[in-house]
C-alpha cells in the first residue's frame, strides 16, 4: 500500500503512545512506515503538522451519533467516545492541555461541531454552549490525566499516604473529611467521569 498522510499519522500516534511526544521524531516515524525521513514531507509539512495530525486522529476515532437522537443522548455518546479515545491516547490529552498540539482536521472539527450542536439543541445560546463545551473538555482532561498518570518518582516514605490520611483525619478535628474519606479512597476516575457527565447533562436539562 502506498504511503499516505493517514498511515504516517497513525504510526506517529502509536509511537507517541509508546514513547511520549518528547521522544517522537520524524526519523522514528519514517522508520516505522519503512521510508526515509524526507519522504514524510510529501504528506506532513513539519513536526508541528505531525503533532496536530496525530492529535486529530484521536478525535477522528469517535463515532458521530445519529443527529436524529435527542441532544442528551448525542452529548453522552460523544463524551463517552472522547473519554475512551483519550484514555487510549493520554499523550494526546497532555499535548492538548499543554497547547503543544491542536486537532487540525476536518474529521476532528466534525466531532467538535457535533458536541456544540448537541449543546445548542439543549437550548443554550452560543456563549453558554461554549462554556459548557469547555467544562466538558475540562472534565475529560482531568479524568484522563488522573486515571492514566505514570508511575512517577516512588520515593521511600516511612508511612504510606493512605495510612497517614487515616491517622491524621479525625472525626474531632476534620469531621467532614473524616466522614467522606472512605468514599474518597474507594472512588476511581472512570466512575467520577460518568458521575460528572450525569451532573452536567442533568444541569443542562434543568
C-alpha positions as CSV (number, residue, x, y, z in Angstrom):
1,X,0.0,0.0,0.0
2,X,1.3,3.4,-0.9
3,X,2.3,5.9,1.8
4,X,-0.3,8.5,2.7
5,X,-0.9,11.0,5.5
6,X,-3.2,8.8,7.5
7,X,-0.7,6.0,7.6
8,X,2.0,8.4,8.8
9,X,-0.2,9.9,11.5
10,X,-1.3,6.5,12.7
11,X,2.3,5.4,13.0
12,X,3.2,8.7,14.8
13,X,0.3,8.2,17.2
14,X,1.4,4.6,18.0
15,X,5.0,5.8,18.7
16,X,3.7,8.7,20.8
17,X,1.6,6.3,22.9
18,X,4.6,4.1,23.4
19,X,7.4,6.6,23.9
20,X,5.7,10.0,24.6
21,X,5.6,13.1,22.5
22,X,9.0,14.4,23.6
23,X,10.7,11.2,22.1
24,X,8.8,11.5,18.8
25,X,10.9,12.4,15.8
26,X,10.4,12.4,12.0
27,X,13.2,9.8,11.7
28,X,11.4,7.4,14.1
29,X,8.1,7.8,12.2
30,X,9.9,7.3,8.9
31,X,11.4,4.1,10.2
32,X,8.1,2.9,11.5
33,X,6.5,3.2,8.0
34,X,9.6,2.0,6.1
35,X,10.7,5.1,4.3
36,X,13.4,7.8,4.5
37,X,12.5,10.8,6.7
38,X,12.4,13.1,3.7
39,X,9.6,11.1,2.2
40,X,7.3,12.2,5.1
41,X,7.4,15.8,3.9
42,X,5.3,14.9,0.9
43,X,2.5,14.4,3.4
44,X,3.2,16.4,6.5
45,X,4.7,19.9,6.5
46,X,6.8,19.7,9.6
47,X,6.8,18.2,13.1
48,X,4.1,20.7,14.3
49,X,1.9,19.4,11.5
50,X,2.7,15.9,12.6
51,X,1.7,16.6,16.2
52,X,-1.5,18.3,15.2
53,X,-2.4,15.5,12.8
54,X,-1.9,12.7,15.3
55,X,-3.9,14.6,17.8
56,X,-6.7,14.9,15.3
57,X,-6.6,11.2,14.8
58,X,-7.7,10.7,18.4
59,X,-10.8,12.8,17.7
60,X,-11.5,11.0,14.5
61,X,-11.8,7.7,16.3
62,X,-15.0,9.0,17.9
63,X,-18.1,7.9,16.0
64,X,-20.6,10.6,15.3
65,X,-24.1,9.9,16.7
66,X,-27.3,9.9,14.7
67,X,-28.3,13.6,14.5
68,X,-31.9,12.5,15.0
69,X,-31.2,11.3,18.5
70,X,-32.2,13.6,21.5
71,X,-29.5,16.1,22.3
72,X,-28.6,14.5,25.7
73,X,-28.1,11.1,24.0
74,X,-25.8,12.6,21.4
75,X,-23.9,14.5,24.0
76,X,-23.4,11.4,26.2
77,X,-22.3,9.3,23.2
78,X,-19.7,11.9,22.1
79,X,-18.4,12.5,25.6
80,X,-18.0,8.8,26.3
81,X,-16.4,8.3,22.9
82,X,-13.9,11.1,23.6
83,X,-13.2,9.6,27.0
84,X,-12.5,6.2,25.5
85,X,-10.2,7.6,22.8
86,X,-8.3,9.9,25.2
87,X,-7.9,7.0,27.6
88,X,-6.3,5.0,24.8
89,X,-4.1,8.0,23.9
90,X,-3.4,10.0,27.1
91,X,-0.4,11.5,25.4
92,X,-2.8,13.5,23.2
93,X,-4.5,14.9,26.3
94,X,-1.2,16.0,27.7
95,X,-0.3,17.7,24.4
96,X,-3.7,19.5,24.2
97,X,-3.5,20.6,27.8
98,X,0.0,22.0,27.3
99,X,-1.2,23.6,24.0
100,X,1.6,21.7,22.2
101,X,-0.8,20.4,19.6
102,X,-4.3,21.1,18.2
103,X,-6.7,18.8,16.4
104,X,-6.5,20.3,12.9
105,X,-8.5,18.1,10.6
106,X,-12.0,18.1,9.1
107,X,-12.8,14.9,10.9
108,X,-11.8,16.4,14.3
109,X,-13.8,19.5,13.6
110,X,-16.9,17.4,12.9
111,X,-16.7,15.9,16.4
112,X,-16.4,19.4,17.9
113,X,-19.3,20.6,15.7
114,X,-21.5,17.7,16.8
115,X,-20.8,18.4,20.5
116,X,-21.7,22.1,20.0
117,X,-24.8,21.1,18.1
118,X,-26.0,19.0,20.9
119,X,-25.4,21.8,23.4
120,X,-27.2,24.3,21.2
121,X,-30.1,21.9,20.7
122,X,-30.3,21.7,24.5
123,X,-31.5,25.4,24.4
124,X,-28.2,27.1,25.2
125,X,-27.1,30.3,23.4
126,X,-23.7,30.5,21.8
127,X,-21.9,31.7,24.9
128,X,-23.4,29.2,27.2
129,X,-22.7,26.4,24.7
130,X,-19.1,27.5,24.6
131,X,-18.8,27.5,28.4
132,X,-20.4,24.0,28.6
133,X,-18.1,22.7,25.9
134,X,-15.0,24.0,27.8
135,X,-16.4,22.5,31.0
136,X,-16.8,19.1,29.3
137,X,-13.2,19.2,28.0
138,X,-12.0,20.1,31.5
139,X,-13.8,17.1,32.9
140,X,-12.4,14.8,30.1
141,X,-8.8,16.1,30.6
142,X,-8.9,15.8,34.4
143,X,-10.4,12.3,34.4
144,X,-7.9,11.0,31.7
145,X,-4.8,12.7,33.2
146,X,-5.6,11.4,36.7
147,X,-6.6,7.9,35.6
148,X,-3.6,7.4,33.3
149,X,-0.9,9.1,35.4
150,X,2.5,7.4,35.1
151,X,4.4,5.8,37.9
152,X,6.4,8.9,38.7
153,X,9.1,9.1,41.4
154,X,8.5,6.5,44.1
155,X,10.4,8.0,46.9
156,X,10.6,5.9,50.1
157,X,8.4,7.1,53.0
158,X,8.1,5.8,56.5
159,X,4.3,5.8,56.3
160,X,2.1,5.2,53.2
161,X,0.0,8.2,52.3
162,X,-3.3,6.3,52.9
163,X,-2.2,5.4,56.4
164,X,-1.1,9.0,57.0
165,X,-4.5,10.3,56.0
166,X,-6.4,7.8,58.1
167,X,-4.3,8.7,61.1
168,X,-4.4,12.5,60.7
169,X,-8.1,12.8,59.6
170,X,-10.0,12.5,62.9
171,X,-13.7,13.0,63.5
172,X,-13.0,15.6,66.1
173,X,-10.7,17.8,64.0
174,X,-11.9,17.3,60.5
175,X,-15.4,15.8,60.7
176,X,-16.5,16.3,57.1
177,X,-13.2,14.9,55.6
178,X,-13.3,12.0,58.1
179,X,-16.9,11.2,57.1
180,X,-16.1,11.2,53.3
181,X,-12.6,9.7,53.4
182,X,-13.7,6.0,52.9
183,X,-15.7,7.1,49.8
184,X,-12.8,9.2,48.5
185,X,-10.5,6.2,48.8
186,X,-13.0,3.9,47.1
187,X,-13.6,6.0,44.0
188,X,-11.9,5.9,40.6
189,X,-11.6,8.3,37.7
190,X,-13.9,6.3,35.4
191,X,-16.7,6.3,37.9
192,X,-16.1,10.0,38.6
193,X,-16.3,10.9,34.9
194,X,-19.6,9.2,34.5
195,X,-20.9,10.9,37.6
196,X,-19.7,14.3,36.4
197,X,-21.2,13.7,33.0
198,X,-24.6,12.9,34.7
199,X,-24.3,16.1,36.7
200,X,-23.5,18.2,33.5
201,X,-26.3,16.7,31.5
202,X,-28.7,17.0,34.4
203,X,-27.8,20.6,34.9
204,X,-28.3,21.4,31.2
205,X,-31.7,19.6,31.3
206,X,-32.9,21.7,34.1
